[in-house]
């Protein structure tokens, strides 16, 4: 995920924990929002029904919408089929996305 796109999630996380959220924290929050959106679309307490909804839908609620590609959609292997690889770099003490340019807002800095 592009740290620049973390938005409110990053702000609230930093307030609570005093540090920038790790990618895993952001991605887990995105997964939770996908579950919430799936349950809003098809309320259930049956894990099989929830699993089917998660594997047949596309999710962009809250933090799920800040994943590279702007959505989550799981394939049979459990990978986000809309996700895009992206490169990040620490610049001026802040983790920022630097590549690809269509998904990030900073340019990479090479060498010093």
N, C-alpha and C positions, 0 to 999 in steps of 0.2 A: 504494500500500500504506500502511496505517496504521503509522507508525513505532513506535507503542506495541506492535504485534503482532510486531515483528521478532524478539523473543525472543533465543534463543541466537545467532542469526546476528549481531545487532547487537553483542552482548557480545563475541563472538570477533573480529568485524571491528574494533571499537574497540581491543581489546587489540593486534591486529596492526598496524593503520594509524594509531592515535591520533586517529581522527576518526569521527564518526557516518557510517554508510554512506549514500551517495546512493541515491535510489530505483532508479536504473538498476542499481546493484550488487545490490540486493535482488532486483529482478525477474530479473536474469540468473541469480542463484542459484536462484530459483524454477523457472526454465526448465530448469536443470541437474537439479534434483530430479525434474522431470517426465520427463526423458529416462531417468534412473535407474529411476523407477517403471515406465515403459513397457518398458524392457529386462528388468526383473524379471518383468513380466507376460508378455512375449513375447520371449525372448532371440533376438537376430539380429545379423548383421553386414551385412545387406542394408539400405541406406538407404531403399529403397522400402517395405520392411516396417516399419521404424521410423517412417517418415513416416505410414503408414496407422495404426499404433498410436497415435501422438501425436494424429492428427486424429479418432480415433474414441473416445478414452478421456477420462476425467476424472481429474485428478491432484491429490493432496493430501499427498504425502509431504514431510516436512521443511518447507523454506521455501515450497514450493508451497502448503502449507496456510495460510500467513499472508498470502496475497493477499486483497484485498477480495473478499468473497464466500466465502472459505475454500477455494477450489479453482481449478484451471486447466482450461479446456476450450476448445480452439481451434475457431473457425468456419472456413469456406472462405477467408476473407480473412486468416486468421492472427491474428485478435483474440481475446482471452479473452472468451468469451460469458457467463461467469459474473461477470466483473469488474464492480465498481461504482465510479463516480467518488467521490472523496473529497477533502476539503479539509484541509490541514495548516497549522500556524502555529507559529512559534517562541515558546515561553513559558518564561521563566526559563532561557534558554540551551539549551533542549531542543526538538527538533522533535516535535510531537505532533499526532495526528489530532483535528480539531474538528467535522467534519460529514461525513456524516449521523450522528446520535447512535446509531443502531443498529450502526454499524461503528466508532465511535470512543469514546474514554474521557474526553475533555476537552471543555469548552465554549469557543467562540470568545471572544476578548477584543476588544472594539470600542473604538477610540479610546483616547487617554491623557490 
